């Protein structure tokens, strides 16, 4: 799933490439992907792309004076920028993985696509991003929160730190991948309980969050959209590296699998050398 660094990089790319251009039309291939109906997709024709930004993991494309195309790419969604399209003909409903296409006046534009059969990509055409339910529920942005507020928000939820870090109502922008990286840098078990985190550990966690996210943004911004996924994978220490050596200590990166996702960690760096049991209701090693 694209997280804060990748969405920030996509917004930066759109600011460089698309801002200032006029929208020719917005085409909808997957009607389930566009969650709003007023204003209609046809309303953006002739509008200028004025800005691009993000709210947590939501991409926000400003159109005209008062419209926003807000997109959540979900687990398998992506933005593909095209310098030109093969055909000027509008998309037909159900055009493969393409959910929406936005065409610009110079012949360029982008497709919003989603791989797989579980379609979760969501787009909203709204006058205020706060009209999007997911945006309205977001906590403060992970890169904007102060150390004190970070600690207060983490401690406001009782639970395992992995789950609290990825709760978008607590902090906006951190997902499964970068939470693995943050916890590895902080030398903290993903199952550590928030109620038992010391001030020293919280300071280390905040520093790790800042380090991981700012480094990922720095590596991602400036990359073309097509290169971002590879850049993300190349920068990972433990996430999606099960069975490979930890870059810090050389121990084997381990995994805990759940019904629909998994986490990766280094036992030597994070859990005192003790492997975490790979089942959801295991006794937690902290």
C-alpha positions in Angstrom: 0.0 0.0 0.0 1.4 3.5 -0.9 2.1 5.3 2.4 3.1 8.8 3.3 6.5 8.9 1.4 5.0 7.5 -1.9 1.9 9.7 -1.8 4.0 12.8 -1.0 6.2 11.9 -4.0 3.2 11.4 -6.3 1.9 14.8 -5.2 5.3 16.4 -5.9 5.4 14.8 -9.3 1.9 16.1 -10.2 2.9 19.6 -8.9 5.8 19.5 -11.4 4.1 17.9 -14.3 0.3 18.6 -14.2 -0.2 21.8 -12.3 -1.2 24.7 -14.6 -2.6 22.4 -17.2 -6.3 22.3 -18.1 -8.4 19.2 -17.7 -9.8 17.8 -20.9 -12.0 15.3 -19.2 -12.2 12.8 -16.3 -13.1 9.3 -17.4 -14.5 6.7 -15.1 -14.1 3.1 -16.0 -14.8 1.6 -12.6 -18.0 3.2 -11.3 -17.5 1.7 -7.9 -14.2 3.6 -7.5 -15.8 7.0 -7.7 -17.6 7.4 -4.4 -19.3 10.7 -5.1 -21.9 11.8 -7.7 -22.3 15.5 -7.0 -20.5 17.2 -8.6 -20.3 14.8 -11.5 -17.1 13.7 -13.2 -18.0 15.9 -16.2 -17.8 19.0 -14.0 -14.0 19.1 -14.1 -13.7 19.5 -17.9 -12.1 22.9 -18.6 -10.8 23.3 -15.0 -7.1 24.0 -14.3 -5.1 21.7 -12.1 -4.1 24.2 -9.4 -2.2 22.1 -6.8 -1.5 18.6 -5.5 -0.9 17.5 -1.9 -1.9 14.9 0.5 -3.8 14.2 3.7 -2.0 11.2 5.4 -2.2 8.5 2.7 -4.9 10.4 0.7 -3.7 12.1 -2.5 -5.5 15.5 -3.0 -5.5 17.1 -6.5 -6.9 20.6 -6.6 -9.0 21.5 -9.6 -10.4 24.9 -10.6 -11.3 27.2 -7.8 -13.0 24.9 -5.4 -12.9 21.2 -6.4 -10.7 18.4 -5.1 -10.1 15.0 -6.6 -9.2 13.0 -3.4 -7.8 9.5 -3.9 -7.0 6.7 -1.6 -4.9 4.1 -3.5 -5.7 1.3 -1.0 -3.5 -1.8 -1.1 -3.1 -2.4 -4.8 -3.8 1.0 -6.4 -1.3 3.2 -8.2 -1.0 6.3 -10.4 0.5 6.0 -13.8 1.4 9.2 -15.6 1.2 9.2 -19.4 2.9 11.6 -21.7 0.3 10.6 -24.2 -2.5 8.1 -24.6 -2.7 5.5 -27.4 -6.3 6.4 -28.2 -8.4 9.6 -27.8 -11.5 7.5 -27.4 -13.0 7.5 -23.9 -12.5 4.6 -21.6 -15.1 1.8 -21.7 -16.6 0.6 -18.5 -14.5 -2.2 -17.0 -11.3 -1.3 -18.8 -9.1 -3.8 -17.1 -7.2 -2.5 -14.1 -7.9 1.2 -14.9 -10.4 2.8 -12.6 -10.2 6.5 -13.7 -8.3 8.5 -16.3 -7.7 12.2 -16.2 -6.7 13.7 -19.6 -5.0 17.1 -19.8 -4.8 19.7 -22.6 -1.3 18.8 -23.7 -2.3 15.2 -24.4 -0.8 13.9 -21.1 -2.5 12.8 -18.0 -2.7 9.9 -15.7 -4.5 6.6 -15.0 -5.5 5.4 -11.5 -5.2 1.7 -11.6 -5.8 -1.2 -9.2 -4.5 -4.7 -9.5 -6.2 -7.9 -8.2 -9.8 -8.7 -7.6 -10.4 -7.0 -4.3 -11.2 -3.5 -5.5 -10.7 -0.9 -2.7 -9.3 2.1 -4.5 -11.5 5.1 -3.7 -11.9 8.5 -5.4 -13.9 11.4 -4.3 -14.8 14.6 -6.2 -15.6 17.1 -3.4 -15.5 20.8 -2.6 -13.8 20.3 0.7 -11.4 17.3 1.5 -13.1 17.1 4.9 -16.2 15.8 3.1 -14.2 12.5 2.6 -15.0 10.3 5.6 -11.4 8.9 5.8 -9.9 12.4 5.7 -12.2 13.7 8.3 -11.1 11.0 10.8 -7.4 11.5 10.3 -5.1 12.3 13.3 -2.2 14.8 12.9 0.3 14.1 10.1 3.2 11.9 11.2 5.7 14.4 9.9 4.0 17.4 11.4 3.4 16.1 15.0 5.6 17.3 17.8 7.4 14.9 20.1 5.1 15.7 23.0 1.9 15.3 20.9 3.3 12.1 19.4 3.8 10.6 22.9 0.4 11.7 24.0 -1.4 10.3 21.0 0.5 6.9 21.2 -0.4 6.6 24.9 -4.0 7.6 24.2 -4.6 4.1 22.9 -4.1 0.9 24.8 -2.7 -1.8 22.6 0.3 -3.2 20.7 2.5 -0.5 19.3 2.4 -1.9 15.8 -1.4 -1.5 15.6 -1.4 1.9 17.3 1.3 3.3 14.9 -0.8 2.3 11.9 -4.1 3.7 13.3 -4.8 6.6 11.0 -6.9 8.3 13.7 -3.9 8.4 15.9 -1.3 9.5 13.3 -1.9 10.0 9.6 0.4 8.4 7.0 2.1 5.4 8.6 1.2 2.0 7.3 2.3 -1.6 7.5 5.6 -1.2 5.7 7.0 1.8 7.4 5.8 0.8 10.9 8.0 -2.3 10.5 10.9 0.0 9.6 10.3 2.4 12.5 10.1 -0.3 15.1 13.3 -1.9 13.8 15.2 1.4 14.0 13.7 2.1 17.5 14.7 -1.5 18.6 11.2 -2.2 19.8 9.0 -5.2 19.5 5.9 -4.8 17.3 3.9 -6.4 20.2 5.2 -3.9 22.9 2.2 -2.5 24.8 1.7 1.2 24.7 0.9 1.4 28.4 4.4 0.0 29.2 6.5 2.2 26.9 9.0 4.2 28.9 9.8 7.9 28.2 13.2 6.8 26.9 11.6 4.3 24.5 9.0 6.8 23.4 11.8 9.3 22.6 13.6 6.6 20.6 10.3 5.7 18.8 9.7 9.4 17.8 13.2 9.8 16.6 12.9 6.6 14.6 9.7 7.7 13.0 11.2 11.0 12.0 14.3 9.3 10.6 12.5 6.6 8.6 9.8 8.9 7.2 12.0 11.8 6.3 14.6 9.6 4.7 11.9 7.8 2.6 10.4 11.1 1.5 13.9 12.4 0.5 14.5 9.2 -1.5 11.1 9.2 -3.1 10.5 12.8 -4.1 12.0 13.5 -7.5 11.4 9.9 -8.7 9.0 9.2 -11.5 5.8 7.5 -10.5 6.9 4.3 -12.2 10.1 4.1 -10.1 8.6 4.7 -6.7 7.7 1.1 -5.9 11.3 -0.1 -6.6 12.7 2.8 -4.6 10.5 1.8 -1.7 11.6 -1.9 -1.7 15.2 -1.0 -2.1 15.2 1.2 1.1 13.6 -1.4 3.4 15.6 -2.8 6.3 13.2 -5.6 7.5 9.8 -5.1 5.8 9.2 -7.7 3.0 12.7 -9.2 3.7 11.7 -12.4 5.5 14.6 -14.9 5.5 17.2 -12.3 4.6 19.9 -11.0 6.9 19.2 -8.0 9.1 21.4 -5.1 7.8 22.3 -4.1 11.4 23.1 -7.4 13.1 23.0 -10.1 10.5 20.3 -12.1 12.1 17.6 -13.6 9.9 14.6 -11.3 9.4 11.5 -13.1 10.7 7.8 -12.8 10.0 4.5 -13.0 11.8 1.5 -13.7 9.5 -2.1 -12.7 10.1 -5.2 -13.4 8.1 -4.7 -10.6 5.5 -1.2 -9.2 6.3 2.1 -9.8 7.9 4.8 -8.0 9.8 8.6 -8.4 9.7 11.1 -7.9 12.4 14.6 -8.8 13.7 14.6 -10.8 16.9 18.1 -9.8 17.9 17.5 -6.0 17.4 13.9 -5.9 18.7 12.9 -8.8 21.0 16.0 -9.7 22.9 16.7 -12.6 20.5 13.3 -14.3 21.2 11.2 -15.1 18.1 7.6 -14.0 18.2 5.1 -16.9 17.9 3.6 -16.8 14.4 -0.1 -16.9 15.4 -2.5 -14.2 16.2 -3.4 -15.2 19.8 0.1 -16.1 20.9 1.6 -15.0 24.2 3.2 -11.7 23.4 6.9 -11.3 23.8 7.7 -7.7 24.8 
